[in-house]
Amino acid sequence: MNPDFSLDGKVAIVTGACKGGIGEAYAHALAGAGAAVVCADINAEGATFVADAINGDGRAALAVRVDIADETSVESMVAAATDRFGGVDILINNAALMAQIVMTPAMAYGRAEWDRAFAVNVTGAWQCAKAVAPSMQARGGGRIVNQASAGAFPAESVYGITKIAIVGLTTTLARELGGYGITVNCIAPGIVASDAGRMLTPEDSPYRQMLEMRAATRAVGQPDELCGALLMFCSPAGAWITGQVLNIDGGFVMRP
């Protein structure tokens, strides 16, 4: 029997689904597998660009502006998805601060900046999961995929600290929600050639050269190269997988 990667009839929310980011690739992959996709981002114009492209391909998509650090905004996002498509089956917690925070030493942070990093990268993911769980339970189950980072292994920045916290959120929610048929897993990408990734690691940068020396294959991947794992976690093919973290980084991080 061949694995079933179809998402026909499912409704997915992708946070951070803005033009030029990993969320754009995720949204297109889910739509291509048959899901109706809510493209949610704090950048409404960027989310609309992605949703319009999906609709133009003959699929179903809706753009929603959301600030995942704001509980009311998150609840409005889920309400919009429910009003348009009837409920939520899949949540991709992709939105996060990255380029804005990854280079600042932890000891140089002020309290407000520290709190903002956690409000978006950790609390935001938790709020989104909490908001969609009742709909998933009512529909007989669901899939949550969180986004960590190779930068969490080990954490060497505030960004990395927030992303190792996402790993903890993943395992905790997997335990709490498994009885409702909801799986919770985590993708931990390396450097990806998104707009943010290119800005952080230009080809001539010493950091990029270090990454190339350490990676087993190549240090920089394309957003589409994350989508196979995404579809596995979201589809019937991944129904017995939960609480797991999958590093996708060309062999930059290798864990036993």
Rosetta silent file (secondary structure, phi, psi, omega in degrees, C-alpha in Angstrom):
SEQUENCE: MNPDFSLDGKVAIVTGACKGGIGEAYAHALAGAGAAVVCADINAEGATFVADAINGDGRAALAVRVDIADETSVESMVAAATDRFGGVDILINNAALMAQIVMTPAMAYGRAEWDRAFAVNVTGAWQCAKAVAPSMQARGGGRIVNQASAGAFPAESVYGITKIAIVGLTTTLARELGGYGITVNCIAPGIVASDAGRMLTPEDSPYRQMLEMRAATRAVGQPDELCGALLMFCSPAGAWITGQVLNIDGGFVMRP
SCORE:     score description
SCORE:     0.000 S_00000001
   1 L     0.000  131.862  179.120    0.000    0.000    0.000 S_00000001
   2 L   -80.203  144.188  177.299    1.365    3.410   -0.942 S_00000001
   3 L   -60.717  146.711 -178.922    1.494    6.156    1.721 S_00000001
   4 L  -101.384  109.411  178.640   -1.360    8.668    1.557 S_00000001
   5 L  -105.022   12.768 -177.663   -0.141   12.249    1.365 S_00000001
   6 L   -74.594  141.197  175.011   -3.477   13.695    0.238 S_00000001
   7 L  -119.717   25.367 -179.867   -4.980   16.625    2.107 S_00000001
   8 L   -56.861  130.891  178.059   -8.222   16.796    0.161 S_00000001
   9 L    83.765   -2.560 -179.324  -10.964   18.415    2.233 S_00000001
  10 L   -91.508  156.258  178.318   -8.576   19.679    4.919 S_00000001
  11 E  -120.658  125.767 -176.698   -8.189   23.275    6.069 S_00000001
  12 E  -120.410  140.159  168.450   -4.734   24.569    6.971 S_00000001
  13 E  -107.720  129.639  173.953   -3.514   27.757    8.618 S_00000001
  14 E  -118.237  112.786  174.867    0.057   28.794    7.860 S_00000001
  15 E   -83.651  151.057 -174.584    1.386   31.649    9.963 S_00000001
  16 L    70.862   27.399 -177.443    4.192   33.654    8.449 S_00000001
  17 L   -89.198   66.693 -175.581    2.784   32.890    4.978 S_00000001
  18 L  -110.985  152.359  176.730    4.258   35.964    3.382 S_00000001
  19 L   -54.215  131.683  175.087    5.857   36.419   -0.025 S_00000001
  20 L    91.566    0.016 -177.770    9.547   35.507    0.061 S_00000001
  21 L  -115.670  175.068  176.879    9.497   33.322    3.167 S_00000001
  22 H   -60.653  -35.753 -179.967    9.357   29.646    4.053 S_00000001
  23 H   -59.530  -30.207  176.087    5.657   30.063    4.785 S_00000001
  24 H   -62.705  -46.183  177.839    5.029   30.832    1.114 S_00000001
  25 H   -63.792  -41.668  177.979    6.461   27.442    0.123 S_00000001
  26 H   -59.789  -45.765 -178.517    4.492   25.732    2.882 S_00000001
  27 H   -60.828  -44.162  179.571    1.228   27.325    1.764 S_00000001
  28 H   -66.190  -38.413  179.954    1.736   26.251   -1.857 S_00000001
  29 H   -64.921  -44.393  179.359    2.691   22.710   -0.835 S_00000001
  30 H   -64.950  -41.926  177.671   -0.407   22.278    1.328 S_00000001
  31 H   -64.050  -40.274  178.716   -2.640   23.713   -1.386 S_00000001
  32 H   -63.476  -27.347  177.927   -1.033   21.434   -3.960 S_00000001
  33 L   -85.224   -3.534  174.134   -1.892   18.451   -1.763 S_00000001
  34 L   114.405   -3.630 -177.733   -5.532   19.518   -1.707 S_00000001
  35 L   -81.129  148.767  163.704   -5.943   21.658    1.419 S_00000001
  36 E   -80.315  134.845 -169.387   -7.680   24.999    1.613 S_00000001
  37 E  -121.520  129.268  170.379   -5.057   27.356    3.029 S_00000001
  38 E   -95.764  114.056  179.863   -5.321   30.405    5.259 S_00000001
  39 E   -91.665  106.689 -172.364   -2.247   32.529    4.579 S_00000001
  40 E  -115.272  131.123 -179.746   -1.723   34.480    7.790 S_00000001
  41 E  -160.513  155.589  175.602    0.928   37.104    8.359 S_00000001
  42 L   -70.387  -21.957  174.570    1.427   40.455   10.058 S_00000001
  43 L   -91.528   95.184 -174.725    2.257   41.713    6.556 S_00000001
  44 H   -62.715  -37.741 -179.331   -1.209   41.700    4.993 S_00000001
  45 H   -65.179  -41.953  179.082    0.079   42.611    1.536 S_00000001
  46 H   -65.799  -38.819  177.582    2.578   39.746    1.552 S_00000001
  47 H   -66.927  -38.840  179.012   -0.068   37.251    2.697 S_00000001
  48 H   -64.380  -38.624  177.322   -2.471   38.468    0.029 S_00000001
  49 H   -57.971  -45.570 -178.245    0.171   37.931   -2.658 S_00000001
  50 H   -68.183  -44.714 -179.881    0.554   34.280   -1.614 S_00000001
  51 H   -63.448  -40.807  179.414   -3.207   33.662   -1.308 S_00000001
  52 H   -62.925  -38.281  178.711   -3.877   35.266   -4.683 S_00000001
  53 H   -64.748  -40.929  178.986   -1.272   33.018   -6.309 S_00000001
  54 H   -66.284  -45.995  177.481   -2.890   29.908   -4.809 S_00000001
  55 H   -61.299  -37.117  178.204   -6.354   31.007   -5.882 S_00000001
  56 H   -64.714  -24.717  176.643   -4.965   31.756   -9.336 S_00000001
  57 L   -83.822    3.500  179.858   -3.807   28.126   -9.546 S_00000001
  58 L    86.681   10.148  175.766   -7.395   27.000   -9.017 S_00000001
  59 L   -98.261 -178.289 -177.426   -6.929   26.143   -5.338 S_00000001
  60 L  -112.958  126.928  179.110   -8.617   27.712   -2.302 S_00000001
  61 E  -150.001  155.211  178.491   -6.871   30.271   -0.114 S_00000001
  62 E  -137.702  132.631  175.826   -7.664   33.175    2.175 S_00000001
  63 E   -94.288  134.324  179.135   -5.324   35.943    3.322 S_00000001
  64 E  -135.873  132.389  172.229   -5.606   37.081    6.945 S_00000001
  65 E   -82.257  131.626  179.081   -3.554   39.664    8.788 S_00000001
  66 L  -143.602  142.264  166.887   -2.486   38.355   12.202 S_00000001
  67 L  -110.186  104.062 -171.838   -0.191   39.384   15.008 S_00000001
  68 L   -68.488  -13.974  176.178    0.445   36.062   16.719 S_00000001
  69 L   -79.314   -9.183 -177.763    1.638   37.827   19.872 S_00000001
  70 L  -109.442  116.992 -174.448   -1.870   39.256   20.298 S_00000001
  71 H   -60.144  -41.650 -179.845   -4.476   36.787   21.577 S_00000001
  72 H   -64.037  -39.190  178.142   -7.430   38.659   20.070 S_00000001
  73 H   -64.383  -40.405  177.655   -5.734   38.762   16.683 S_00000001
  74 H   -63.736  -44.678  179.013   -5.101   35.011   16.815 S_00000001
  75 H   -62.143  -37.234  177.321   -8.713   34.315   17.726 S_00000001
  76 H   -65.950  -37.399  176.963   -9.852   36.486   14.813 S_00000001
  77 H   -60.488  -47.080 -179.415   -7.610   34.501   12.463 S_00000001
  78 H   -66.920  -37.778  177.228   -9.190   31.218   13.528 S_00000001
  79 H   -62.994  -40.064  178.792  -12.681   32.732   13.277 S_00000001
  80 H   -64.696  -40.732  177.608  -11.941   33.877    9.715 S_00000001
  81 H   -63.241  -41.947 -179.181  -10.746   30.389    8.782 S_00000001
  82 H   -68.266  -42.612  179.275  -13.862   28.851   10.303 S_00000001
  83 H   -61.840  -38.751 -175.885  -16.220   31.337    8.652 S_00000001
  84 H   -83.805  -41.148 -170.440  -14.686   30.743    5.229 S_00000001
  85 H  -120.108   -5.211  173.937  -13.844   27.039    5.298 S_00000001
  86 L    98.632   -9.196 -179.610  -15.786   25.545    8.222 S_00000001
  87 L   159.577 -169.737 -178.603  -12.984   24.772   10.664 S_00000001
  88 L  -135.104  130.360  177.125   -9.279   24.012   10.995 S_00000001
  89 L  -109.874  -26.717 -171.990   -7.479   20.689   10.557 S_00000001
  90 E  -136.328  134.123  173.225   -3.851   21.786   10.237 S_00000001
  91 E  -125.017  127.320  173.712   -1.791   24.514   11.889 S_00000001
  92 E  -110.935  107.278 -179.871    1.706   25.426   10.743 S_00000001
  93 E   -84.807   79.926 -174.629    3.368   27.595   13.397 S_00000001
  94 L  -101.836  -28.204 -175.217    5.904   29.192   11.075 S_00000001
  95 L   -64.152  137.183  178.870    5.775   32.904   11.973 S_00000001
  96 L  -168.266  158.912  166.066    8.674   34.136   14.100 S_00000001
  97 L   -82.044  129.652  178.183   11.189   36.879   14.625 S_00000001
  98 L  -135.579  -68.807 -177.351   14.503   35.751   13.176 S_00000001
  99 L   -59.250  -30.353 -177.073   16.543   38.283   11.218 S_00000001
 100 L   -72.236  -20.890 -169.611   15.597   40.952   13.756 S_00000001
 101 L  -128.042  -13.427 -166.737   17.021   39.096   16.754 S_00000001
 102 L   -70.990  -26.154 -174.680   19.480   36.390   15.759 S_00000001
 103 L   -93.997   -8.143 -177.228   22.645   38.488   15.761 S_00000001
 104 L   -84.581  124.642  177.133   22.183   40.344   19.066 S_00000001
 105 L   -58.813  142.766 -177.349   24.093   38.816   22.030 S_00000001
 106 H   -56.979  -38.705 -176.904   21.764   37.673   24.795 S_00000001
 107 H   -74.070   -9.029  177.646   23.517   39.838   27.383 S_00000001
 108 H   -93.338   -3.850 -178.815   22.927   42.905   25.210 S_00000001
 109 L   -73.101  142.650  163.913   19.146   42.510   25.282 S_00000001
 110 L   -88.321  164.799 -177.013   16.921   44.861   27.182 S_00000001
 111 H   -61.104  -40.126 -178.475   13.931   43.407   28.986 S_00000001
 112 H   -63.679  -41.625  179.827   11.448   44.752   26.437 S_00000001
 113 H   -67.645  -40.364  176.570   13.339   43.185   23.512 S_00000001
 114 H   -59.837  -49.229 -178.475   13.657   39.883   25.380 S_00000001
 115 H   -62.413  -37.336  179.678    9.943   39.825   26.169 S_00000001
 116 H   -65.676  -42.123  179.248    9.054   40.631   22.549 S_00000001
 117 H   -58.813  -44.619 -179.513   11.187   37.759   21.243 S_00000001
 118 H   -74.678  -32.783  179.136    9.401   35.276   23.496 S_00000001
 119 H   -61.577  -39.392 -179.471    5.979   36.851   22.918 S_00000001
 120 H   -83.489  -54.139 -167.888    6.235   36.201   19.187 S_00000001
 121 H   -76.306  -27.660 -177.639    8.369   33.078   18.902 S_00000001
 122 H  -114.076  -59.456 -179.372    7.039   31.047   21.827 S_00000001
 123 H   -60.617  -37.444  179.593    3.843   32.537   23.226 S_00000001
 124 H   -59.989  -45.011  178.623    2.592   33.197   19.705 S_00000001
 125 H   -64.131  -41.777  178.392    2.924   29.537   18.720 S_00000001
 126 H   -62.376  -44.054  179.781    1.239   28.443   21.954 S_00000001
 127 H   -62.165  -40.199  179.672   -1.651   30.884   21.431 S_00000001
 128 H   -65.209  -44.071  178.868   -2.202   29.640   17.884 S_00000001
 129 H   -62.055  -43.053 -179.518   -2.218   25.999   19.005 S_00000001
 130 H   -63.847  -35.821 -177.146   -4.609   26.784   21.836 S_00000001
 131 H   -73.365  -32.580 -177.297   -6.945   28.647   19.490 S_00000001
 132 H   -90.201  -19.106 -173.971   -7.191   25.875   16.870 S_00000001
 133 H   -56.378  -43.568  179.639   -7.368   22.876   19.214 S_00000001
 134 H   -60.339  -38.986  178.278  -11.138   23.043   19.844 S_00000001
 135 H   -65.585  -42.406  178.369  -11.869   23.032   16.108 S_00000001
 136 H   -62.133  -42.984  178.744   -9.505   20.107   15.567 S_00000001
 137 H   -61.060  -43.040 -178.866  -11.113   18.171   18.406 S_00000001
 138 H   -65.968  -26.630 -177.964  -14.583   18.795   16.972 S_00000001
 139 L   -95.921    6.355  173.438  -13.422   17.557   13.555 S_00000001
 140 L    92.016    9.604  177.942  -11.950   14.337   14.952 S_00000001
 141 L   141.050  179.273 -178.929   -8.279   15.262   15.050 S_00000001
 142 E  -176.649 -177.292 -179.002   -5.669   17.447   13.463 S_00000001
 143 E  -133.016  130.935  171.813   -2.041   18.234   12.797 S_00000001
 144 E  -120.794  128.438  175.944    0.174   20.915   14.331 S_00000001
 145 E  -122.440  117.653  178.452    3.644   21.496   12.913 S_00000001
 146 E   -95.239  156.644  179.864    5.918   23.885   14.776 S_00000001
 147 E  -111.902  113.213  172.952    9.025   25.515   13.342 S_00000001
 148 L   -98.283 -137.894 -178.363   12.227   25.287   15.365 S_00000001
 149 L  -170.704  149.963  169.676   15.704   25.822   13.897 S_00000001
 150 L   -58.812  -24.490  179.189   19.116   24.252   13.553 S_00000001
 151 L   -69.725   -0.675  175.554   20.129   27.268   15.640 S_00000001
 152 E   -92.597   -5.529 -172.123   18.579   25.592   18.675 S_00000001
 153 L  -126.012   84.095   -5.266   21.155   22.753   18.681 S_00000001
 154 L   -85.362  165.008  175.734   22.804   24.154   20.695 S_00000001
 155 E   -71.889  124.124 -179.111   21.106   27.474   21.373 S_00000001
 156 L  -129.455   20.788  178.286   23.678   30.225   20.920 S_00000001
 157 L  -161.746  169.193  174.992   21.412   33.280   20.680 S_00000001
 158 H   -62.370  -36.900  174.344   18.082   34.498   21.996 S_00000001
 159 H   -56.215  -48.509  178.703   16.619   33.238   18.729 S_00000001
 160 H   -61.493  -37.725  177.781   18.059   29.805   19.516 S_00000001
 161 H   -61.981  -44.067  179.225   16.688   29.952   23.049 S_00000001
 162 H   -64.533  -33.077 -176.967   13.187   30.623   21.708 S_00000001
 163 H   -78.563  -31.363  172.997   13.520   27.773   19.251 S_00000001
 164 H   -70.953  -27.885  172.784   14.616   25.193   21.809 S_00000001
 165 H   -65.175  -33.809  176.943   11.555   26.342   23.772 S_00000001
 166 H   -64.603  -35.018  175.255    9.501   25.452   20.695 S_00000001
 167 H   -61.857  -43.718  176.531   10.869   21.915   20.926 S_00000001
 168 H   -62.924  -39.602  176.578    9.583   21.775   24.503 S_00000001
 169 H   -62.198  -39.164 -179.064    6.217   23.134   23.391 S_00000001
 170 H   -61.708  -49.612 -177.820    6.063   20.427   20.721 S_00000001
 171 H   -68.318  -36.633  178.922    6.596   17.517   23.094 S_00000001
 172 H   -64.565  -47.676 -178.694    4.267   18.983   25.718 S_00000001
 173 H   -69.005  -32.392  176.851    1.407   19.537   23.273 S_00000001
 174 H   -59.700  -41.737  177.933    1.959   16.132   21.698 S_00000001
 175 H   -67.073  -45.053 -173.397    1.294   14.548   25.099 S_00000001
 176 H   -72.986  -30.953 -172.473   -1.675   16.756   25.935 S_00000001
 177 H  -104.602   -8.555 -177.100   -3.436   16.579   22.569 S_00000001
 178 H   -58.237  -35.656 -179.850   -2.660   13.045   21.423 S_00000001
 179 H   -66.529  -14.851  177.731   -5.792   11.655   23.014 S_00000001
 180 H   -98.701    8.501 -179.454   -7.869   13.909   20.755 S_00000001
 181 L    79.284   18.890 -179.879   -6.251   12.604   17.584 S_00000001
 182 E  -105.377  120.793  175.051   -4.036   15.682   17.224 S_00000001
 183 E   -95.654  149.307 -179.280   -0.382   15.108   16.384 S_00000001
 184 E  -135.192  117.751 -179.053    2.260   17.754   17.093 S_00000001
 185 E  -133.375  176.536 -170.162    5.646   17.689   15.409 S_00000001
 186 E  -142.177  133.074  171.629    8.480   20.063   14.670 S_00000001
 187 E  -104.367  133.485  179.183   10.665   20.943   11.678 S_00000001
 188 E  -120.342   89.837 -177.256   14.086   22.419   12.452 S_00000001
 189 E   -75.576  155.776  165.046   15.493   23.940    9.257 S_00000001
 190 L   -85.271 -153.855  177.820   19.023   25.045    8.652 S_00000001
 191 E   -70.851  127.889 -177.637   19.781   28.127    6.582 S_00000001
 192 E  -119.835  145.056 -177.769   17.207   28.413    3.811 S_00000001
 193 L   -79.264   53.977  168.400   17.352   30.662    0.763 S_00000001
 194 L   -86.963  177.513  177.250   14.356   32.716    1.819 S_00000001
 195 H   -58.227  -44.568 -178.950   14.525   36.508    1.864 S_00000001
 196 H   -67.412  -40.400 -179.491   15.604   36.426    5.514 S_00000001
 197 H   -64.393  -40.381  178.558   18.102   33.641    4.982 S_00000001
 198 H   -67.188  -34.902  179.380   19.790   35.428    2.097 S_00000001
 199 H   -67.666  -38.321 -177.491   20.015   38.612    4.120 S_00000001
 200 H   -76.232  -33.448 -173.807   21.660   36.829    7.051 S_00000001
 201 L  -131.159   70.966  173.285   24.106   34.715    5.055 S_00000001
 202 L   -59.314  154.110 -171.483   25.243   36.357    1.816 S_00000001
 203 L   -59.195  -28.710 -176.701   27.403   34.057   -0.285 S_00000001
 204 L   -94.937    9.770 -176.591   30.617   35.923    0.494 S_00000001
 205 L   -81.634  144.443  175.869   30.123   36.051    4.280 S_00000001
 206 H   -57.683  -35.224  179.367   32.570   34.237    6.616 S_00000001
 207 H   -63.396  -41.472  178.236   29.578   32.706    8.423 S_00000001
 208 H   -62.313  -40.871  179.518   28.328   31.189    5.162 S_00000001
 209 H   -64.780  -37.007  176.953   31.790   29.741    4.532 S_00000001
 210 H   -64.895  -42.135  179.040   31.805   28.195    8.015 S_00000001
 211 H   -61.618  -41.686 -179.279   28.422   26.611    7.376 S_00000001
 212 H   -62.898  -35.691 -179.944   29.628   25.152    4.102 S_00000001
 213 H   -70.806  -30.921 -174.305   32.602   23.550    5.853 S_00000001
 214 H   -88.817  -33.821 -175.251   30.434   21.964    8.568 S_00000001
 215 L   -66.586  144.763 -179.740   27.438   20.703    6.581 S_00000001
 216 L   -72.259  -33.083  179.399   27.596   17.123    5.347 S_00000001
 217 L  -114.274  -80.381  175.825   26.082   17.991    1.963 S_00000001
 218 L  -142.429  151.152 -168.039   25.414   21.709    1.423 S_00000001
 219 L   -83.342  -24.748 -174.135   24.758   24.433    3.908 S_00000001
 220 E  -119.560  126.729  178.523   21.875   26.296    2.273 S_00000001
 221 E  -107.805  171.925  176.135   18.613   24.711    1.198 S_00000001
 222 L   -97.962  148.728  179.409   15.615   25.894   -0.755 S_00000001
 223 H   -52.213  -37.763 -179.086   12.229   26.458    0.927 S_00000001
 224 H   -62.517  -22.392 -177.230   10.687   23.693   -1.188 S_00000001
 225 H   -75.456   -6.733  174.328   13.110   21.192    0.331 S_00000001
 226 H   -90.862  -12.735 -166.754   11.270   21.461    3.643 S_00000001
 227 H   -78.693  -23.485  175.615    7.911   20.592    2.150 S_00000001
 228 H   -63.297  -45.041  177.077    8.269   16.820    1.951 S_00000001
 229 H   -63.904  -40.516  178.667    8.595   16.635    5.712 S_00000001
 230 H   -57.145  -48.895 -177.576    5.727   19.077    6.103 S_00000001
 231 H   -67.568  -34.106  175.542    3.384   16.929    4.021 S_00000001
 232 H   -61.095  -48.129 -178.656    4.442   13.788    5.871 S_00000001
 233 H   -65.072  -31.657 -172.733    3.590   15.364    9.225 S_00000001
 234 H   -90.300  -19.171 -170.458    0.265   16.784    7.967 S_00000001
 235 L  -100.593  173.239  174.739   -1.104   13.878    5.964 S_00000001
 236 H   -56.872  -24.622  179.580   -2.454   10.398    6.755 S_00000001
 237 H   -62.267  -24.494 -178.837    1.053    9.105    5.965 S_00000001
 238 H  -108.480   23.913 -172.279    2.239   10.636    9.242 S_00000001
 239 L   -62.865  -24.197 -176.780   -0.671    9.653   11.449 S_00000001
 240 L  -104.655   17.002 -179.847    1.503    7.691   13.911 S_00000001
 241 L  -110.712  121.569  174.958    4.214   10.351   14.228 S_00000001
 242 L  -155.294  152.245  179.424    4.012   12.822   17.093 S_00000001
 243 L    74.272   19.319 -173.406    6.313   14.663   19.467 S_00000001
 244 L  -107.849  152.663  175.684    9.194   14.502   16.990 S_00000001
 245 E  -120.047  123.719 -179.658   11.761   17.035   15.793 S_00000001
 246 E  -113.483  113.979  174.231   13.180   16.629   12.284 S_00000001
 247 E   -78.904  128.669  177.054   16.314   18.562   11.396 S_00000001
 248 E  -126.680   95.959 -168.783   16.428   19.472    7.707 S_00000001
 249 L  -156.447   20.722  179.359   19.752   21.184    7.167 S_00000001
 250 L    69.499   19.421 -179.824   22.046   19.182    4.914 S_00000001
 251 L    84.587   24.702  176.398   23.603   17.435    7.880 S_00000001
 252 L   -71.971  -45.929  176.239   24.580   20.547    9.804 S_00000001
 253 L  -108.862  126.905  175.277   23.040   19.174   13.008 S_00000001
 254 L  -125.487  118.435 -177.001   23.268   15.438   13.612 S_00000001
 255 L  -117.654  142.200  177.711   21.586   14.068   16.708 S_00000001
 256 L   -68.823    0.000    0.000   21.518   10.438   17.929 S_00000001
